[in-house]
Amino acid sequence: MGGSMLVIFSHATQSQLVMAEEKPWSTTQRSIYLYAVRKRQLGRCGEREDRQMVVTPHRYRSRHRAAAAELHTFDALNMAAVPLRFAAVNAATHSPMRCPPPLALAAAVGRPGVTRSALPSRNARAIASSARVVSRAWQARRTVRCRQAPAIQHSPLTTSPVPSPVPSGKTSHPPKWRAPAEESLNRRPVLVVGAGNIGRRVALVWASNSRPVTIYDISPDALHSATEYITDNLGAYCATRNTHPGRVCTTTDLKTATTTSGHPEYTAAGTIPPLEHTKAPWLAVECLPESLPLKASVLALLERSLPADCLLASNSSSLTTAEMAVEGALSHPYRLLNTHYFIPPRNRMVELMSSGATTGAAFSFLASQMRRVGLVPVVVPREIQSQGFVFNRIWAACKRETLAVLAGGVAKPADVDALFRDFFHAEKGPCERMDEIGLDTVARVEQHDLERRPELVSGPALEWLKREYVEKGKLGEKSGDGLFTGEERDALREKNYLRRIAEVEQTAGA
């Protein structure tokens, strides 16, 4: 192209370079033409833009900057501030189309009432002229086939993707999920993410049948509290089921939690032996606070870190995994599902619901594994997305009206629970249940439901709950005081215990 300009352009063909050389164009026109050709290739093939595309002598660079500034000026004046860079311009064809700035400019010039004379300067008019040529060439070559990116396969027990070539003329399909080998489940743990009130209980249940479990949390204090809870309760729970406890490990290191058994044995050189990576988790259950961005980001991180045959489950009580898959841009939603535990180990029912793309084999496999540890799965049909699943839709109405009664001063928590226990012969009423769940969790769920369904009109009761309890640190069992004080809750437990003893004695006497 001569000494005036050096073009570094690896993807331009020889004919394109010759065309740019033979045309009676200015330096700016040539660079714009090659820039357009490259942008067309980038837009269709999805490749990354080269960091350095056009290198010019210093005296030409200011001219390019001036031309670019004039393009933006023209854009603001005559195109109603539609961005030129990668703009979807429908000025000429009224159809969305990704095209480089020169094409956008050519389309704009072709609009009624916009002529070359309307352009800010001679430089911009020259660019528009070259853009017309590029536009015709680009339209003629729109049918050019782009090479297909290679598909990605994952080894069942490795986390790094392995490129696999796709045969010519064939399209790639999402990989099929395969259940882990039965014999591997005795050495591969269940990973519980979150050592809070529910996470530690989920871990206890999964560890009750000689199964290994790993609990991951960024808080050492939470892990210490979870360890104390499991130490105090795992043996008693196994005794009631005549089973043996499995090993429970805790860690604050995500790599250890997702790629090993949770307690790797290091070599003399301080490295993890390759065999240890065959003991990575087969199921990961997140038990985090009810926050869609938090859950989605953690699930996306787990998806990249865990083996390809590891199921991903969310214990959310109000958010669906379909929402999380979209929010976190998950690549493999076919192995993602909701597993809504209640308050294990006392409540053993678990609701399973699809992410909208969950493979059918995951439900039958996971349900069978749950039954082995004493859980009772209830599966929502795969084609149905139910906000609140099954029980929570019923419980939400009871909870909402209970809060409205309390906020309005109609009754006290003790009165509400006494009426509930007497009518349903229940062990606990709704106020004691909310204390058990955590009032902060109740508030987050109510806020989420209110955002999705404004017609519920539960705002005043929610604000009362936040103001009188959550903001004052009265969260229920986890903090001591809640709708009931700690002393009132202890008295209720004692009363329930004595009532059960009396019922047993009456039955035996009969």
C-alpha positions as CSV (number, residue, x, y, z in Angstrom):
1,M,0.0,0.0,0.0
2,G,3.0,2.3,-0.1
3,G,5.0,3.9,2.6
4,S,2.2,6.1,3.8
5,M,0.5,3.3,5.8
6,L,1.3,-0.1,7.0
7,V,-1.7,-2.4,7.5
8,I,-1.5,-5.4,9.9
9,F,-4.5,-7.5,9.0
10,S,-4.1,-11.2,9.2
11,H,-7.7,-12.1,8.2
12,A,-8.0,-9.9,5.1
13,T,-7.8,-12.0,1.8
14,Q,-5.3,-11.1,-0.9
15,S,-8.1,-9.9,-3.2
16,Q,-9.3,-7.5,-0.5
17,L,-5.8,-6.1,-0.1
18,V,-5.4,-5.7,-3.8
19,M,-8.8,-4.0,-4.0
20,A,-7.8,-1.6,-1.3
21,E,-4.6,-0.9,-3.2
22,E,-6.1,-0.4,-6.6
23,K,-9.0,1.8,-5.7
24,P,-8.3,5.6,-5.9
25,W,-9.0,6.0,-2.2
26,S,-7.4,8.1,0.4
27,T,-5.5,6.6,3.3
28,T,-8.6,7.1,5.5
29,Q,-10.8,5.3,3.0
30,R,-8.5,2.3,2.7
31,S,-8.3,1.9,6.5
32,I,-12.0,2.2,6.8
33,Y,-12.6,-0.4,4.2
34,L,-10.2,-3.0,5.8
35,Y,-11.7,-2.1,9.2
36,A,-15.1,-2.9,7.9
37,V,-14.0,-6.2,6.4
38,R,-12.5,-7.2,9.7
39,K,-15.5,-6.2,11.7
40,R,-17.8,-8.2,9.4
41,Q,-15.6,-11.3,10.0
42,L,-15.7,-10.7,13.8
43,G,-19.4,-10.2,13.8
44,R,-20.1,-13.5,11.9
45,C,-17.4,-15.7,13.3
46,G,-17.5,-14.5,16.9
47,E,-13.8,-14.2,17.1
48,R,-12.0,-11.7,19.4
49,E,-10.9,-8.4,17.9
50,D,-7.2,-8.0,17.3
51,R,-5.6,-5.6,19.7
52,Q,-3.7,-3.9,16.9
53,M,-5.5,-3.6,13.6
54,V,-4.1,-0.6,11.7
55,V,-0.7,1.0,12.4
56,T,-0.1,4.3,10.7
57,P,2.7,6.9,10.8
58,H,2.2,9.6,13.5
59,R,1.0,12.2,11.0
60,Y,-2.0,10.1,10.0
61,R,-3.2,9.2,13.5
62,S,-4.6,12.6,14.4
63,R,-6.5,12.5,11.1
64,H,-8.1,9.2,12.1
65,R,-9.0,10.5,15.5
66,A,-10.6,13.6,13.9
67,A,-12.6,11.5,11.4
68,A,-13.8,9.3,14.3
69,A,-14.9,12.4,16.2
70,E,-16.8,13.7,13.2
71,L,-18.5,10.3,12.8
72,H,-19.8,10.6,16.4
73,T,-20.8,14.2,15.7
74,F,-22.8,13.1,12.7
75,D,-24.3,10.3,14.7
76,A,-25.6,12.7,17.3
77,L,-27.0,15.2,14.8
78,N,-28.5,13.0,12.1
79,M,-29.0,9.5,13.6
80,A,-30.7,10.3,16.9
81,A,-27.7,9.1,19.0
82,V,-27.8,5.6,17.7
83,P,-24.4,4.1,18.5
84,L,-22.3,3.5,15.4
85,R,-20.0,0.9,16.9
86,F,-21.5,-2.5,16.3
87,A,-24.9,-0.8,15.7
88,A,-28.0,-2.7,14.7
89,V,-29.0,-0.2,11.9
90,N,-32.4,-0.5,10.3
91,A,-32.4,2.9,8.6
92,A,-32.2,1.5,5.1
93,T,-33.7,-2.1,5.4
94,H,-35.7,-1.8,8.6
95,S,-34.2,-5.1,9.7
96,P,-31.8,-5.6,12.6
97,M,-28.3,-6.2,11.4
98,R,-24.9,-6.1,13.1
99,C,-22.5,-4.0,11.0
100,P,-19.4,-1.9,11.4
101,P,-19.5,1.9,11.6
102,P,-18.9,2.6,7.8
103,L,-22.0,0.5,7.0
104,A,-24.0,2.3,9.6
105,L,-22.9,5.6,8.1
106,A,-23.8,4.4,4.5
107,A,-27.2,3.4,5.7
108,A,-27.7,6.7,7.4
109,V,-26.7,8.6,4.2
110,G,-29.3,6.7,2.3
111,R,-32.0,7.9,4.6
112,P,-34.5,10.5,3.3
113,G,-33.4,14.0,4.1
114,V,-29.8,13.1,4.8
115,T,-27.3,13.8,2.1
116,R,-23.6,14.1,1.7
117,S,-23.8,17.8,2.2
118,A,-25.2,17.2,5.7
119,L,-22.0,15.6,6.8
120,P,-19.7,17.8,9.0
121,S,-16.7,17.9,6.7
122,R,-14.9,16.5,3.6
123,N,-13.3,13.7,5.6
124,A,-16.6,12.4,6.8
125,R,-18.0,12.7,3.2
126,A,-15.1,10.6,1.9
127,I,-15.7,8.0,4.6
128,A,-19.4,7.8,3.6
129,S,-18.4,7.3,0.0
130,S,-16.1,4.4,0.9
131,A,-18.8,3.1,3.2
132,R,-21.2,2.7,0.3
133,V,-18.7,0.5,-1.5
134,V,-18.1,-1.6,1.6
135,S,-21.9,-1.9,2.1
136,R,-22.4,-3.4,-1.3
137,A,-19.5,-5.8,-0.9
138,W,-20.7,-6.8,2.5
139,Q,-24.2,-7.5,1.3
140,A,-22.8,-9.7,-1.5
141,R,-20.8,-11.8,0.9
142,R,-23.3,-12.3,3.6
143,T,-23.8,-16.0,2.7
144,V,-20.2,-16.9,3.4
145,R,-20.1,-19.8,5.8
146,C,-18.1,-19.3,9.0
147,R,-16.1,-22.1,10.6
148,Q,-17.8,-23.7,13.6
149,A,-16.2,-23.4,17.0
150,P,-15.2,-26.8,18.4
151,A,-17.6,-28.3,21.0
152,I,-16.5,-28.7,24.6
153,Q,-16.5,-32.0,26.4
154,H,-15.9,-32.7,30.0
155,S,-14.4,-35.8,31.5
156,P,-16.6,-37.1,34.3
157,L,-13.9,-36.7,36.9
158,T,-12.0,-33.7,35.7
159,T,-13.0,-30.0,35.7
160,S,-11.0,-28.7,32.8
161,P,-12.7,-28.6,29.4
162,V,-11.2,-30.8,26.6
163,P,-11.8,-29.5,23.0
164,S,-13.4,-32.1,20.7
165,P,-13.5,-31.5,17.0
166,V,-17.0,-31.5,15.4
167,P,-17.2,-33.3,12.1
168,S,-17.8,-31.1,9.1
169,G,-21.5,-30.6,8.3
170,K,-22.7,-31.7,11.7
171,T,-23.9,-29.7,14.7
172,S,-22.9,-30.2,18.2
173,H,-25.4,-31.3,20.9
174,P,-25.3,-30.7,24.6
175,P,-23.6,-33.6,26.4
176,K,-25.9,-36.2,28.1
177,W,-25.7,-36.4,31.9
178,R,-24.7,-39.8,33.1
179,A,-25.2,-40.9,36.7
180,P,-22.1,-41.6,38.7
181,A,-21.2,-45.3,39.2
182,E,-22.9,-46.8,42.2
183,E,-19.7,-48.0,43.8
184,S,-18.1,-44.5,43.7
185,L,-20.8,-43.0,46.0
186,N,-19.1,-44.5,49.1
187,R,-16.0,-42.4,48.4
188,R,-17.4,-39.4,46.6
189,P,-19.0,-36.9,49.1
190,V,-22.1,-34.7,49.0
191,L,-21.0,-31.1,49.0
192,V,-23.1,-28.7,51.1
193,V,-22.3,-25.0,50.4
194,G,-23.3,-23.0,53.4
195,A,-22.9,-24.0,57.0
196,G,-26.0,-22.2,58.3
197,N,-29.1,-23.4,60.1
198,I,-30.3,-25.5,57.1
199,G,-27.0,-26.4,55.6
200,R,-25.7,-28.2,58.7
201,R,-29.0,-30.2,58.9
202,V,-28.8,-31.2,55.3
203,A,-25.3,-32.4,55.8
204,L,-26.4,-34.4,58.9
205,V,-29.0,-36.3,56.9
206,W,-26.7,-37.2,54.0
207,A,-24.0,-38.4,56.4
208,S,-26.4,-40.7,58.2
209,N,-25.9,-43.8,56.0
210,S,-22.1,-44.1,55.9
211,R,-22.0,-41.4,53.3
212,P,-19.1,-38.9,53.2
213,V,-20.1,-35.2,53.3
214,T,-18.1,-32.0,52.8
215,I,-19.3,-28.7,54.2
216,Y,-17.9,-25.5,52.5
217,D,-18.2,-22.0,54.0
218,I,-16.1,-18.9,53.9
219,S,-16.7,-18.4,57.7
220,P,-14.6,-20.5,60.1
221,D,-17.1,-19.6,62.9
222,A,-20.0,-21.0,60.9
223,L,-18.1,-24.2,60.2
224,H,-17.2,-24.6,63.9
225,S,-20.8,-24.2,64.9
226,A,-21.9,-26.7,62.2
227,T,-19.3,-29.2,63.5
228,E,-20.7,-28.9,67.0
229,Y,-24.3,-29.4,65.8
230,I,-23.4,-32.5,63.8
231,T,-21.3,-34.0,66.6
232,D,-24.2,-33.6,69.0
233,N,-26.9,-35.0,66.7
234,L,-25.5,-37.4,64.1
235,G,-25.1,-40.4,66.4
236,A,-28.6,-40.1,67.8
237,Y,-30.2,-39.7,64.3
238,C,-28.3,-42.8,63.1
239,A,-29.4,-44.8,66.1
240,T,-33.1,-44.1,65.3
241,R,-32.5,-45.4,61.8
242,N,-30.2,-48.2,62.7
243,T,-27.5,-46.9,60.3
244,H,-23.8,-45.9,60.7
245,P,-22.6,-42.3,60.4
246,G,-20.3,-41.2,57.6
247,R,-17.3,-38.9,57.6
248,V,-18.1,-35.2,57.7
249,C,-15.4,-32.7,56.7
250,T,-15.4,-28.9,56.7
251,T,-13.3,-26.5,54.6
252,T,-12.9,-22.9,53.6
253,D,-11.0,-23.7,50.4
254,L,-13.3,-24.0,47.4
255,K,-10.8,-26.0,45.3
256,T,-10.4,-28.6,48.1
257,A,-14.2,-28.8,48.4
258,T,-14.9,-29.2,44.7
259,T,-12.0,-31.4,43.4
260,T,-11.3,-33.8,46.3
261,S,-13.0,-35.8,49.0
262,G,-12.7,-32.9,51.4
263,H,-9.8,-34.4,53.4
264,P,-7.1,-35.0,50.8
265,E,-3.9,-36.9,51.7
266,Y,-0.9,-35.0,50.4
267,T,2.2,-36.6,49.1
268,A,5.6,-36.1,50.6
269,A,6.1,-33.3,48.0
270,G,3.0,-31.5,49.3
271,T,0.9,-32.2,46.3
272,I,-2.5,-34.0,46.0
273,P,-2.2,-37.4,44.3
274,P,-4.2,-37.9,41.0
275,L,-6.3,-40.6,42.6
276,E,-7.7,-38.1,45.1
277,H,-9.4,-36.2,42.2
278,T,-11.6,-39.3,41.5
279,K,-13.2,-38.6,44.9
280,A,-14.8,-35.2,43.9
281,P,-18.4,-34.6,44.9
282,W,-21.3,-36.3,43.0
283,L,-23.9,-33.8,44.4
284,A,-23.6,-30.2,45.5
285,V,-26.4,-28.5,47.5
286,E,-26.3,-24.7,48.0
287,C,-27.9,-23.6,51.3
288,L,-27.3,-19.9,51.0
289,P,-29.4,-16.8,51.9
290,E,-32.4,-16.1,49.7
291,S,-30.6,-13.8,47.2
292,L,-30.9,-14.5,43.5
293,P,-27.6,-12.8,42.5
294,L,-25.8,-14.6,45.3
295,K,-27.2,-18.1,44.5
296,A,-26.8,-17.7,40.8
297,S,-23.1,-16.6,41.0
298,V,-22.2,-19.4,43.4
299,L,-23.9,-22.0,41.2
300,A,-22.1,-20.7,38.1
301,L,-18.8,-21.0,40.0
302,L,-19.7,-24.5,41.2
303,E,-20.6,-25.5,37.6
304,R,-17.1,-24.6,36.4
305,S,-15.4,-26.2,39.3
306,L,-17.2,-29.6,39.8
307,P,-17.0,-32.7,37.7
308,A,-19.4,-33.0,34.7
309,D,-21.4,-35.8,36.4
310,C,-22.0,-33.8,39.6
311,L,-25.6,-32.7,40.1
312,L,-26.2,-29.1,41.2
313,A,-29.0,-28.4,43.6
314,S,-30.5,-25.3,45.2
315,N,-32.3,-25.4,48.6
316,S,-34.0,-22.1,47.9
317,S,-37.5,-21.9,49.4
318,S,-38.8,-19.3,46.9
319,L,-36.4,-18.9,44.0
320,T,-36.5,-21.4,41.1
321,T,-33.4,-22.8,39.4
322,A,-34.8,-21.6,36.1
323,E,-34.3,-18.0,37.3
324,M,-30.8,-18.9,38.6
325,A,-29.8,-20.5,35.3
326,V,-30.6,-17.3,33.5
327,E,-29.2,-14.9,36.1
328,G,-25.9,-16.8,36.4
329,A,-25.7,-17.7,32.7
330,L,-25.2,-21.4,33.5
331,S,-23.9,-23.5,30.6
332,H,-25.3,-26.8,31.7
333,P,-28.8,-26.4,33.3
334,Y,-29.6,-30.0,32.4
335,R,-27.9,-31.0,35.7
336,L,-29.4,-28.2,37.8
337,L,-32.5,-28.6,39.9
338,N,-34.3,-27.4,43.0
339,T,-34.2,-29.7,46.1
340,H,-36.2,-27.9,48.8
341,Y,-35.5,-29.4,52.2
342,F,-37.7,-28.2,55.1
343,I,-36.1,-28.5,58.5
344,P,-34.3,-31.9,58.5
345,P,-33.8,-34.3,60.1
346,R,-37.2,-33.9,61.8
347,N,-38.9,-33.1,58.5
348,R,-37.8,-35.6,55.9
349,M,-39.9,-34.5,52.9
350,V,-38.0,-32.9,50.0
351,E,-39.5,-31.2,47.0
352,L,-37.7,-31.7,43.7
353,M,-38.3,-29.3,40.7
354,S,-36.7,-28.9,37.3
355,S,-34.7,-25.9,36.1
356,G,-36.7,-26.2,32.9
357,A,-33.9,-28.2,31.3
358,T,-33.1,-30.8,33.9
359,T,-32.6,-34.3,32.4
360,G,-35.1,-36.8,33.5
361,A,-32.5,-39.3,34.6
362,A,-31.4,-36.9,37.3
363,F,-34.7,-37.1,39.1
364,S,-34.9,-40.9,39.3
365,F,-31.3,-41.2,40.3
366,L,-31.4,-38.5,43.0
367,A,-34.8,-39.7,44.4
368,S,-33.4,-43.2,44.9
369,Q,-30.3,-41.9,46.7
370,M,-32.5,-39.7,48.9
371,R,-34.6,-42.7,50.0
372,R,-31.5,-44.5,51.1
373,V,-30.8,-41.8,53.7
374,G,-34.4,-41.6,55.0
375,L,-35.6,-38.7,52.9
376,V,-39.0,-38.7,51.1
377,P,-38.8,-36.9,47.7
378,V,-41.9,-35.3,46.1
379,V,-41.2,-34.6,42.4
380,V,-43.0,-31.7,40.7
381,P,-43.7,-32.6,37.0
382,R,-40.8,-31.5,34.8
383,E,-42.9,-29.3,32.5
384,I,-44.2,-27.2,35.5
385,Q,-42.5,-24.2,37.1
386,S,-44.2,-23.6,40.4
387,Q,-43.2,-20.5,42.4
388,G,-43.0,-21.8,45.9
389,F,-43.1,-25.4,44.8
390,V,-45.9,-27.3,46.6
391,F,-46.0,-26.8,50.4
392,N,-44.5,-23.2,50.4
393,R,-47.4,-22.0,48.3
394,I,-49.7,-23.1,51.1
395,W,-47.4,-22.1,53.9
396,A,-46.9,-18.6,52.4
397,A,-50.6,-17.8,52.7
398,C,-50.6,-18.9,56.4
399,K,-47.4,-17.0,57.1
400,R,-48.6,-13.8,55.4
401,E,-51.9,-13.7,57.3
402,T,-50.1,-14.5,60.6
403,L,-47.8,-11.5,60.1
404,A,-50.8,-9.3,59.2
405,V,-52.6,-10.4,62.4
406,L,-49.5,-9.7,64.6
407,A,-48.8,-6.3,62.9
408,G,-52.3,-5.2,63.3
409,G,-52.3,-6.0,67.0
410,V,-55.2,-8.5,66.6
411,A,-53.5,-11.2,68.6
412,K,-50.1,-12.1,70.2
413,P,-47.8,-14.9,68.9
414,A,-48.7,-17.2,71.8
415,D,-52.5,-16.8,71.1
416,V,-52.0,-17.5,67.4
417,D,-50.0,-20.6,68.0
418,A,-52.3,-21.9,70.7
419,L,-55.3,-21.7,68.3
420,F,-53.3,-23.4,65.5
421,R,-52.1,-26.3,67.7
422,D,-55.6,-26.8,69.1
423,F,-57.3,-26.9,65.7
424,F,-54.7,-28.9,63.7
425,H,-53.3,-30.9,66.7
426,A,-49.9,-29.6,65.5
427,E,-46.8,-29.7,67.7
428,K,-45.9,-26.1,66.8
429,G,-47.7,-23.0,65.5
430,P,-46.8,-20.6,62.6
431,C,-45.0,-18.1,64.9
432,E,-42.7,-20.8,66.5
433,R,-42.1,-22.2,63.0
434,M,-41.0,-18.7,61.7
435,D,-38.6,-18.4,64.7
436,E,-37.2,-21.7,63.8
437,I,-36.6,-20.8,60.1
438,G,-35.2,-17.3,61.0
439,L,-37.1,-14.1,60.7
440,D,-34.5,-12.6,58.4
441,T,-35.1,-15.5,56.0
442,V,-38.8,-15.0,56.3
443,A,-38.4,-11.3,55.5
444,R,-36.3,-12.0,52.4
445,V,-38.8,-14.6,51.1
446,E,-41.7,-12.2,51.7
447,Q,-39.9,-9.4,49.9
448,H,-39.2,-11.6,46.9
449,D,-42.9,-12.7,46.8
450,L,-44.1,-9.1,47.0
451,E,-41.8,-8.1,44.1
452,R,-43.2,-10.8,41.9
453,R,-46.8,-10.4,43.1
454,P,-47.6,-6.8,44.1
455,E,-51.3,-7.7,44.4
456,L,-50.5,-9.6,47.6
457,V,-50.5,-6.2,49.5
458,S,-48.3,-7.6,52.3
459,G,-46.1,-4.5,52.4
460,P,-47.2,-3.1,55.8
461,A,-46.8,-6.5,57.6
462,L,-43.4,-6.9,56.0
463,E,-42.2,-3.5,57.1
464,W,-43.5,-4.2,60.6
465,L,-41.5,-7.4,60.7
466,K,-38.3,-5.7,59.5
467,R,-38.7,-2.7,61.9
468,E,-39.6,-4.6,65.0
469,Y,-37.5,-7.7,64.7
470,V,-35.0,-8.0,61.9
471,E,-33.4,-4.5,62.3
472,K,-33.2,-5.1,66.1
473,G,-31.4,-8.4,65.6
474,K,-34.3,-10.5,66.9
475,L,-34.1,-13.3,64.3
476,G,-35.5,-16.3,66.2
477,E,-33.6,-19.3,67.3
478,K,-30.4,-18.3,65.7
479,S,-30.2,-15.1,67.8
480,G,-32.2,-16.2,70.9
481,D,-35.2,-13.9,70.7
482,G,-37.8,-13.6,68.0
483,L,-41.5,-13.6,68.0
484,F,-41.0,-15.6,71.1
485,T,-38.2,-14.9,73.6
486,G,-35.7,-17.6,74.4
487,E,-37.4,-18.3,77.8
488,E,-40.8,-18.6,76.2
489,R,-39.5,-21.0,73.6
490,D,-38.0,-23.2,76.2
491,A,-41.2,-23.3,78.1
492,L,-43.1,-24.3,75.0
493,R,-40.7,-27.2,74.4
494,E,-41.1,-28.4,77.9
495,K,-44.9,-28.2,77.6
496,N,-44.9,-30.1,74.3
497,Y,-42.6,-32.8,75.9
498,L,-44.9,-33.3,78.8
499,R,-47.9,-33.4,76.5
500,R,-46.3,-36.2,74.5
501,I,-45.5,-38.2,77.6
502,A,-49.2,-37.8,78.8
503,E,-50.4,-39.1,75.4
504,V,-48.1,-42.1,75.6
505,E,-49.3,-43.0,79.1
506,Q,-53.0,-42.6,78.1
507,T,-52.4,-44.9,75.1
508,A,-50.6,-47.5,77.3
509,G,-53.4,-47.4,79.9
510,A,-56.1,-47.9,77.3
